[in-house]
């Protein structure tokens, strides 16, 4: 019997699968329903990837000292090493073991996610310029996309284009949606060189009206990435990529609503109603 089959039949693996599904279900993510549309092995793989993202994200968002957070993320680097050597020790690591073998998930993508969380873990987060921001987007969102497309069933160049472009579109939309929430965590993802070029010198750049054109520019960049993702999707099996398509349309709805709200009332929250999300899931997830 091959090692993967033996591992997948072990009681610890069964417990690990139950653990990552519970993490995903209890997180309240609106995409739990989209994941459930997948066949069992792909669904279990996505639960494991989501649980991994959730756990390292929680470390970065914790109020503990920076040294403690960095040490915890270093522990996850060690767990990824153990995972690819064939002996993970955490429930999530164990749940990832079989998907890594079955779907050829790349170690570099798991490590990129940790790199992104090491950025978020800092006491103050500032992006010096657009290339740095796009690299951050690739770490925290593009890497998830790269893992996901392999689980969905494709590792082609066009699928990678979809993952990269959609990851940047989603993360830039998240950043624009969560500006005031991130400010409370001492995080400002808007490029510092754009802020300085606008002549903004306040300690709270979001309180300066000159921040609005910067938000508009980033929204345009996000829109361009959505368009590039849609172009890449034309060369792929849409049914195979259904969860990605659902996410694309939900987040595109967020971006459109942000553009309607504008940037003069950043404290005014923007939501996509649950009924709208359900319609998107039915429209693009089932057909």
RODREN-608351 format. One record per atom (N, C-alpha, C, O, CB): residue in one letter; x, y, z. Coordinates in steps of 0.1 Angstrom, whole numbers, plus 2048, in hexadecimal, padded with zeros to 3 digits. Glycine has a CB too. Example, Ala and Ser with C-alpha at 12.3 -4.5 7.8 and 13.67 -1.06 7.14 Angstrom:
A8847C784EA87B7D384EA8847DF84EA88E7DF855A8717D385AS8807EA847S8897F5847S88180084FS88680B850S88D7FA839
END
This chain:
X8097F4800X800800800X80980C800X81380D807X7F680080CX8058167F8X80D8227F7X80C82B804X80282980BX80982B7EBX816833807X81683B813X809844814X80484681FX822843814X80584A809X7FA853808X7ED84C80CX7E6851815X7F88597FBX7EB840807X7DF83880AX7DF834819X7D5835820X7DE82C802X7EB83081EX7EB82C82CX7E8838835X7E183783FX7F982682FX7EE843832X7EC84F83AX7DE853839X7D8857844X7F585A835X7D785382EX7CA85882DX7C084F834X7B5853838X7C685981EX7C4842837X7BB83983EX7BD83A84DX7B5833854X7BD82B839X7C7841852X7CA841860X7C0849868X7BA852863X7D8846862X7BD844875X7B484C87DX7B885B87FX7AF86387FX7B384688BX7C585D87FX7C986B881X7C6874875X7C2880876X7D986C884X7C686D869X7C287585DX7B387785DX7AF882859X7C686D851X7AB86E861X79D870862X79A87B86CX791884869X796863867X7A087B877X79E886881X7A389487BX79C89E87DX7A688388EX7AE894873X7B38A086DX7A98A5863X7A78B2863X7C089D867X7A389D85BX7998A1852X78D8A8859X7888B2855X794895849X7888A1864X77D8A786BX7818B5871X7798BE872X77989D876X78D8B6876X7928C287CX7928CE872X78C8D8875X7A08C0881X7988CC866X7998D785CX78B8DA857X7888E6853X7A28D3851X7828D0856X7748D4851X76D8DC85CX7668E6859X76C8C784FX76F8D9869X7698E1873X76F8EF874X7678F9876X76C8DA881X77C8F0871X7828FE871X77C906866X778912868X7918FD86FX77A90085AX77490784FX76590B851X76191684FX7758FE842X75E901856X750903859X74E90E863X745916862X7498F685DX75590D86EX75391687AX759924877X75692D87FX75A910886X76192686CX767933869X75C93D865X75E949866X77293185FX751938860X74794085AX74994584CX74294E847X74594C863X754940846X757944838X74B94182FX74593782FX76393D833X74894B826X73D94A81DX740940812X73893C80AX73A957817X74D93B811X751932807X75092380BX75491A804X75E935802X74C921818X74B91381CX74190C813X743900810X74691382BX736913810X72C90C807X7319097F9X72E8FF7F3X720916806X73A9127F4X7409107E7X7499047E7X74A8FC7DEX74791C7E2X7519037F2X75A8F77F4X7528EA7F4X7568E07EFX7628F9801X7468EB7FAX73E8DE7FBX7398DA7EDX7348CE7ECX7328E1804X73A8E27E3X7358DE7D6X7408D57CFX73D8CE7C6X7338EA7CDX74C8D57D5X7578CD7CFX7558BE7D2X74F8BA7DCX7648D27D4X75B8B57CAX75B8A77CDX7638A57DAX76B8AD7DEX76289F7C1X7618997E1X7668977EEX77589A7F0X7788A27F9X7638897F3X77D8947E8X78C8967EAX7908A47E7X7998A97EFX79388D7E0X78A8AB7DEX78D8B97DCX7888C27E7X78E8CB7EBX7888BE7CEX77C8BE7ECX7768C67F7X77F8C4803X7828CE80AX7688C17FAX7838B8806X78C8B6812X7998BE811X79E8C381AX78E8A7814X79E8BE805X7AB8C5802X7A98D4805X7B28DA80BX7B08C27F4X79E8DA800X79C8E8802X7998EB811X79D8F6815X7908EC7FAX7938E2818X7918E5826X79F8E582DX7A18EE836X7888D982DX7A88DC829X7B58DC82FX7BD8E982CX7C48EF835X7BD8D082AX7BC8ED81FX7C38FA81CX7BD906823X7C490E828X7C28FC80CX7B0906824X7A991182BX7AD91183AX7B091C83FX79A91082AX7AE905840X7B190584EX7C090A850X7C291185AX7B08F6854X7C8906847X7D690B848X7D791A847X7DD92084FX7DF90483DX7D092083EX7CF92E83CX7CA935849X7CF93F84DX7C7932830X7BF92F84EX7B993485AX7C2934866X7C393E86EX7AC92C85DX7C9929868X7D2928873X7DE932873X7E193987DX7D891A875X7E4934867X7EF93D867X7EB94B867X7F195486CX7F893A85AX7DF94E861X7D995B861X7D695F870X7D896B874X7CC95C859X7D1956878X7CD959886X7DA95C88DX7DA965897X7C794D88CX7E595688AX7F295A890X7F596888DX7F9970897X7FD95088CX7F596C881X7F897A87DX7EF984883X7F498F886X7F897B86EX7E2981885X7D998A88BX7D898A89AX7D29938A0X7CB987886X7E09828A0X7E09818AFX7E698D8B5X7EE9948AFX7E79748B4X7E29908C1X7E799C8C8X7F49998D0X7F99A18D7X7DD9A18D2X7F998D8CEX8069898D5X8129918D0X8119968C5X80897A8D4X81D9918D8X8299988D3X82E9938C6X82C9878C2X8349968DDX83499B8BEX8399988B1X84298B8B1X8419838A9X8419A38ABX84B98B8BBX85497F8BCX84C9728BDX8519688B8X85E9818C8X8419728C5X8399668C7X8339628BAX8329568B6X82F9698D2X82E96C8B2X8279698A6X83196489BX82E95A894X8209768A0X83D96A89BX847965891X84B957895X84E94F88CX85396F891X84C9548A1X8509478A6X84693D8A2X84993289DX8539478B5X8399408A3X82E9378A0X82E935891X82C92A88CX82193D8A4X83193F889X83193D87AX83D935876X83D92E86CX83194B873X84893787EX85492E87BX85192087EX856917877X860933884X84891E888X84491088BX83C90A87FX83D8FE87CX83B910897X834912878X82D90D86DX83690B861X834902859X822917868X841913860X84B90F855X851901858X8538FA84FX85691A855X8548FF865X8598F1868X84F8E7865X8528DC861X85D8F1877X8428E9868X8378E0865X8368DD856X8348D1852X82A8E486BX8388E784EX8378E583FX8438DD83BX8418D4832X8378F3838X84F8DF841X85A8D683EX8578C7842X8598BE83AX8678DB846X8518C684EX84E8B8852X8438B2849X8448A6845X8498B8861X83A8BA845X82F8B583CX8358B082FX8318A582AX8258C1839X83E8B7829X8448B381CX84E8A881EX8528A1814X84A8BF815X8528A582AX85B89A82DX85388D831X858882832X86489D839X845890832X83C884835X838882843X832877846X84387882FX83B88B84CX83788885AX832895861X83989A86AX843882862X82789B85CX8218A6863X81C8A3871X819897874X8158AC85BX81B8AD87AX8178AA887X80B8B188CX8048AD896X8238AE891X8068BB884X7FA8C2888X7EE8BD881X7F08B6876X7FC8D2885X7E28BF886X7D68BA87FX7D58BF871X7D28B8867X7C98BD887X7D88CC86FX7D78D2862X7E28CC859X7DF8CA84DX7D88E1863X7EE8CB85EX7F88C5856X7F58B7851X7F78B3846X8058C585EX7EF8AF85AX7EB8A2857X7E08A284CX7E0899843X7E689A863X7D78AB84DX7CC8AC844X7D18B0836X7CB8AD82CX7C18B6848X7DC8B7835X7E28BC829X7EA8B1822X7ED8B2816X7EB8C882BX7EE8A7829X7F889D824X7F3897817X7FA89780DX7FB89382EX7E7891817X7E288A80CX7DF893800X7E38907F5X7D588280FX7D989F802X7D78A97F7X7E48AD7F0X7E48AE7E4X7D08B57FCX7EF8AE7F8X7FC8B27F2X8008A77E8X8058AA7DEX8068B47FDX7FE89A7ECX80288F7E4X7F988F7D7X7FE88D7CCX8028827EBX7EC8907DAX7E288D7CFX7E28997C5X7E18967B9X7D488C7D5X7E38A57CAX7E28B17C1X7EF8B87BEX7EF8C27B7X7D88BA7C7X7FA8B27C3X8078B87C0X8088C77C4X80C8CF7BDX80A8B77B1X8038C97D1X8048D77D6X8128DA7D9X81A8D27DEX7FB8D87E3X8168E77D6X8248EB7D7X8278F17E4X8208F97EAX8268F57CCX8328ED7E9X8378F27F6X8399017F6X837908800X8458EB7FAX83E9067EBX8409157EAX83491D7ECX8359287F1X8469187DCX8289187E9X81C91F7EBX8189207FAX81392A7FEX8109197E3X81A915801X81891580FX82291F816X81E926820X819907815X82E91F812X838928818X835936814X83793F81CX846924813X830939808X82C947804X82194C80EX822958811X8279477F6X818943811X80D94881BX81394C828X80F95582EX80393D81DX81D94482DX82494883AX82B955838X82A95D841X82D93D83EX83195782DX83896482AX82E97082BX83197A831X83F96481CX82396E825X818978826X81497B835X812986838X80C97481EX81397083CX80F97284AX81A978853X81797F85DX80B964850X82697684FX83197C856X83198B854X83599385CX83F977851X82C990848X82A99E845X81F9A384EX8209AD855X8279A0836X81499C84FX8089A0856X80B9A0865X8049A886DX7FC998853X81499886AX817997878X81E9A387EX81F9A488AX81F98A87BX8249AB875X82C9B687AX8239C0882X8179C1880X8339BD86EX82A9C888AX8239D2892X81D9DD88AX8129E288DX82C9D889DX8249E087FX81F9EA875X8219E4867X82C9E0864X8269F8877X8169E485FX8179DF852X8169EB848X80B9F2848X80C9D484FX8209ED840X8209F8836X8259F2829X8309EB829X828A0483AX81E9F481EX8239EF811X82B9FB80AX825A05807X8179EA808X8389F9807X83FA04801X83BA087F4X83BA147F0X84EA00801X8379FF7EBX833A027DEX8299F77D8X8279ED7DFX83FA047D5X8259F97CCX81B9F07C6X8219E27C4X81B9D87C7X8179F57B9X82E9E17BFX8349D37BEX8349CC7CBX8319C07CBX8429D47B8X8379D37D6X8379CC7E3X8299C87E7X8279BD7ECX83D9D57EEX81F9D07E4X8119CD7E6X80D9C07DEX8069B77E3X8089D87E4X8119C07D1X80D9B57C9X8149A87CDX80E99D7CCX8109B87BAX8209A97D2X82799D7D8X81F9987E4X81D98C7E6X8369A17DBX81B9A17EDX81399E7F8X8079977F4X80398C7FAX8109AA801X80099C7EAX7F39967E5X7F69887E0X7EE97E7E2X7ED99E7DAX8029867D9X8059797D4X80796F7DFX8049637DEX81297A7CBX80D9747EAX81096B7F6X8039677FDX80195B7FFX819972800X7FA970800X7EE96D808X7E2969800X7D9962806X7EB979810X7E296C7F3X7D69687EBX7DA9607DFX7D49557DCX7CE9747E7X7E49647D8X7E995C7CCX7ED94E7CFX7EA9457C8X7F49647C5X7F494D7DBX7F893F7DFX7EC9367E2X7ED92A7DEX8019407EBX7E293C7E8X7D69347EAX7D09307DDX7CB9247DBX7CB93C7F2X7D09397D3X7CB9367C6X7D392B7BFX7CD9227B8X7CB9427BDX7E092B7C0X7E99217BAX7E69137C0X7E59097B9X7F79247BCX7E49137CDX7E09067D4X7D29017CFX7D08F57CCX7E09077E3X7C990B7CEX7BB9087CBX7BA9027BCX7B38F87BAX7B29147CCX7C19087B3X7BF9047A5X7C48F67A3X7BE8EE79BX7C690D79BX7CE8F27AAX7D38E47A9X7C88DA7AFX7C68D07AAX7E08E27B1X7C28DF7BAX7B78D67C0X7AB8D67B6X7A58CB7B5X7B38DC7CDX7A88E17B0X79D8E17A7X7A08D879AX7978D3794X79A8EF7A2X7AD8D6797X7B08CD78CX7B88D2781X7B98CC777X7A48C8787X7BF8DE783X7C78E3778X7D48EA77EX7D38F1788X7BF8ED770X7DF8E8777X7EB8EF77AX7F18F576EX7FD8F776DX7F58E5781X7E88F8764X7ED8FE757X7F190D759X7EE913764X7E28FD74DX7F891274FX7FC920750X7F0929751X7F1933759X804924743X7E592674AX7D992F74BX7D392E759X7CE93875EX7CF92B740X7D392275FX7CE92176CX7D6929776X7D192F77FX7CE912770X7E4929774X7EC93177DX7EA94077BX7EA948784X7FB92E77AX7E794476EX7E395276CX7D7955773X7D5960779X7E295475CX7CD94C773X7C094F77AX7C3950789X7BE95A78FX7B6943778X7CB94778FX7CE94879DX7D59557A1X7D195B7ABX7D693C7A1X7DF959799X7E696579CX7DE97279BX7DE97A7A4X7F3966793X7D7973790X7CF97F78DX7C3980797X7C098B79CX7CA97F77FX7BC974799X7B19757A2X7B69777B0X7AF97E7B8X7A99687A1X7C19717B4X7C69747C2X7C99837C4X7C59887CFX7D396C7C4X7CF9897BAX7D29987BCX7C59A07BCX7C39A97C4X7DB99D7B0X7BB99C7B3X7AE9A37B3X7A79A27C0X7A29AC7C6X7A599E7A8X7A79967C6X7A09937D2X7A699B7DEX79F9A17E6X79F9847D6X7B399A7DFX7BA9A07EAX7BA9AF7EAX7B89B67F4X7C999C7EBX7BB9B57DEX7BA9C47DDX7AC9C87E0X7AA9D37E7X7BD9C87CEX7A29C07DDX7949C37E1X7939C37F0X78C9CB7F6X78A9BA7DAX7989B87F6X7989B7804X79F9C380BX7999C8815X7A09AA809X7AA9C7806X7B19D380CX7A99DF80BX7A89E7815X7BE9D5804X7A29E2800X79A9EE7FEX78D9ED807X7899F780CX7969F07F0X7889E1809X77C9DF811X7809E1820X7779E6828X7769D180FX78C9DD824X78F9DC833X7999E7837X7A09E5841X7959CF836X7999F3830X7A39FD834X7A3A01842X7ADA02849X7A1A0982BX797A04847X796A09855X7989FE85FX79EA0186AX788A10857X7939F285CX7969E7865X7A59E4866X7AA9E2871X78E9DA860X7AC9E485BX7BA9E285BX7C29ED862X7CC9EB869X7C09E184CX7BC9FA861X7C3A05868X7C3A02877X7CDA0687EX7BBA12865X7B99FC87CX7B89F988BX7C39EF88FX7C79EE89AX7AA9F388FX7C89E7885X7D39DE887X7E09E3883X7EA9DC882X7D09D0880X7E19F0881X7ED9F787CX7F29F186FX7FE9F086DX7F89F5887X7E99EF866X7EC9EA859X7E79F384EX7DB9F784EX7E69DB857X7F09F7845X7EBA0083AX7F29FA82DX7FE9FB82BX7F0A0F83CX7E99F3825X7EE9EC819X7EF9F580DX7F49F1803X7E69E0817X7EAA0180EX7EBA0B802X7FAA0E800X801A1180AX7E3A18804X7FFA0E7F4X80DA107F2X812A1E7F7X80CA287F5X810A107E3X81DA1D7FFX822A29805X827A337FBX826A3F7FDX82EA2580EX82DA2F7F0X831A387E6X826A407E0X827A4C7DCX839A317DBX81AA3A7DEX80EA417D9X809A4B7E3X805A577E0X803A377D6X80AA487F0X806A517FBX80FA5D7FBX80AA697FCX806A4A808X81CA5B7FAX826A667FAX824A6F7EEX825A7B7EFX834A617FBX822A687E2X821A707D6X814A797D6X814A837CFX820A667CAX80AA757DEX7FEA7D7DFX800A887E9X7F7A917EBX7F2A747E4X80BA897EFX80EA947F9X808A91807X807A9B80FX809AA17F4X804A8580AX7FEA82816X809A80821X811A7781FX7F4A76815X809A8782BX813A86836X80DA84843X814A8384DX81BA92836X800A82844X7F9A80851X7FDA72857X800A6984FX7EAA81850X7FCA71864X7FEA6486AX7F3A5A867X7F5A4E868X800A66879X7E7A60864X7DCA58860X7D8A5B851X7D0A6484FX7D0A5A869X7DFA55848X7DCA5883AX7CEA57835X7C9A5E82CX7E5A50831X7C6A4E83CX7B8A4B838X7AFA5783BX7A5A58835X7B3A3F83FX7B4A60843X7ACA6C847X7AEA7783DX7A7A8283EX7AFA71855X7B7A75833X7BAA80829X7B2A7C81CX7B2A71817X7C9A80826X7ABA86817X7A2A8480BX7ABA807FFX7A5A7A7F6X79AA90808X7B8A837FFX7C0A807F4X7C3A717F3X7C9A6C7EAX7CDA877F5X7BEA697FDX7BFA5B7FCX7B5A557F2X7B8A4A7EDX7BDA5580AX7ABA5C7EFX7A0A577E7X7A5A537D9X7A1A487D4X795A617E6X7ADA5B7D2X7B2A577C5X7BBA4B7C5X7BBA437BBX7B9A637BEX7C2A497D0X7CAA3D7D2X7C1A317D2X7C4A267CCX7D3A3E7DEX7B6A327DAX7ADA267DBX7A6A247CDX7A5A187C9X7A2A297E5X7A3A2E7C6X79DA2D7B9X7A7A257AFX7A3A1D7A7X799A3A7B3X7B4A297B0X7BEA237A8X7C0A147ABX7C0A0C7A2X7CCA2A7A9X7C0A117B8X7C1A037BCX7B59FB7B8X7B69EF7B4X7C4A017CAX7A9A017B8X79D9FB7B4X79D9F87A5X7999ED7A0X790A037B7X7A3A0179DX7A59FF78FX7AE9F378CX7AC9EB783X7AAA0B788X7B99F2794X7C39E7793X7BC9DA796X7BE9D078FX7CF9EA79CX7B49DA7A1X7AD9CE7A4X7A39CA799X7A29BE796X7A59D07B1X79C9D4793X7939D1788X79B9CB77CX7969C1776X78C9DE784X7A69D077AX7AE9CA76FX7B29BC771X7B39B4768X7BB9D376DX7B59B977EX7B89AB781X7AC9A2780X7AE99677CX7BE9AA790X7A19A7784X79499F782X79399C773X78F99176FX7889A6787X7959A676BX7949A475CX79E99A757X79A99174FX7969B2755X7AA99B75CX7B4991758X7B198375CX7B3979755X7C299575DX7AB982768X7A797576DX79C96F764X79B963761X7A297677CX792977760X787973758X78D96E74AX787965744X77D97E756X797975745X79D971738X7A496473AX7A295B731X7A797C734X7AB961745X7B1955747X7A7949748X7A993E744X7BA955753X79C94D74EX791943750X78C93D743X787932743X786948759X78C945739X78694172CX78D935726X78792D71FX78794D722X79A93372AX7A1928725X7A191C72EX7A791172BX7B092C723X79991C738X798912742X78A90C743X78091273EX79C917750X789900749X77C8FA74BX775901757X779900762X77E8EA74FX76A909753X76391175DX75E908769X75E90C774X758919757X7588FD765X7528F4770X75D8EF779X75B8EE785X74B8E8769X7698ED774X7748E877CX7788F3786X77C8F1791X7808E4774X777900782X77B90B78AX76F912791X77191E795X782915781X76490B793X758911799X75B9197A6X7569247A7X74E90779BX7629137B0X76491B7BCX76B9287B9X7689327C0X76C9137C6X7759287B0X77C9357ADX77393F7A6X77494B7A9X7889327A4X76A93A79EX761942797X7579497A1X7549557A0X75993B78CX7529417ABX74A9467B5X7519517BDX74B95C7BFX74593B7BFX75D94F7C1X7659597C8X7679667C0X7669717C5X7729537CDX76A9647B3X76C96F7AAX7609787AAX7619847ABX77096A79CX7549727A8X74897A7A7X7449817B4X73F98C7B5X73C9727A2X74697A7C0X7439807CDX74C98C7CFX7479977D3X7459757D8X75998A7CDX7629957D0X7619A17C5X7639AC7C8X7709907D0X75D99D7B9X75A9A87AFX74E9B07B4X74E9BC7B1X7589A27A1X7459A97BAX7399B17BFX73E9BA7CBX7399C67CBX72F9A77C5X7479B67D3X74C9BF7DDX7539CB7D7X7519D67DBX7579B77E6X75B9C97CDX7629D47C7X7589DE7C1X75A9EA7C2X76C9CF7BCX74E9D87BAX7449E17B4X73D9EA7BEX73A9F57BCX73A9D97ABX73A9E37C9X7339EB7D4X73C9F57DBX738A007DFX72E9E17DFX7499F27DCX7539FC7E1X753A087D8X754A137DCX7609F57E2X753A057CAX754A107C1X747A197C2X748A257C0X756A0B7B3X73CA137C4X72FA1B7C6X730A237D2X72CA2E7D2X723A117C6X735A1D7DDX736A247EAX740A307E9X73DA3A7EFX73AA1B7F5X74BA2D7E2X755A377E1X75FA377EDX75EA2E7F5X74FA457E0X768A417EEX773A407F8X772A4B802X77CA4E809X780A407F1X767A53802X766A5E80CX761A59819X762A61823X75DA69806X75BA4D81AX755A48826X75BA3A828X754A30827X746A48826X767A3982BX76EA2C82DX769A24838X76AA18838X77DA2E82EX763A2B842X75DA2384DX750A1D84AX74BA14852X75BA2D859X74AA2083FX73DA1B83BX73FA0D835X745A0B82BX736A24831X73AA0283CX73D9F5837X7369F182AX72C9F7827X7399EB842X73C9E8823X7379E3816X7359D4818X73E9CD81CX7409E780AX7299D0815X7259C2816X71F9BD809X7199C4802X71C9BF822X7229B0806X71A9A97FCX7109A1803X71399780AX7249A07F2X7039A4801X6F899C808X6F998D807X6FE9887FCX6EB9A1804X6F5986811X6F6977810X6EE972805X6F19687FEX6F197181EX6E2978802X6DA9747F7X6E29757EAX6E096D7E1X6CD97C7F6X6E99807E8X6F19827DCX6FC9777DBX6FE9727D0X6F89907DCX7039747E6X70D96A7E6X70795C7E3X70D9547DBX7149697F4X6FB95A7E8X6F494D7E5X6F194C7D6X6F39427D0X6E794C7EDX6EC9577D0X6E99587C2X6F69557BAX6F594D7B0X6E39657BEX70195B7BEX70D9597B7X71294A7B8X7169447AEX7199627BCX7109447C4X7149367C6X70C92D7BDX7119247B7X7139327D5X6FF9307BCX6F69287B4X6F992A7A5X6F992179DX6E792B7B7X6FB9377A1X6FD93A793X70A93578EX70A92F783X6FC949791X715937796X722933790X728927797X731921792X72B93F793X7219227A1X7279167A8X7209097A3X7268FE7A5X7259177B7X71490A79EX70D8FE79AX70C8FC78BX70A8F1787X6FF8FE7A0X70D907784X70A906775X71690976DX716909761X6FE90F771
END
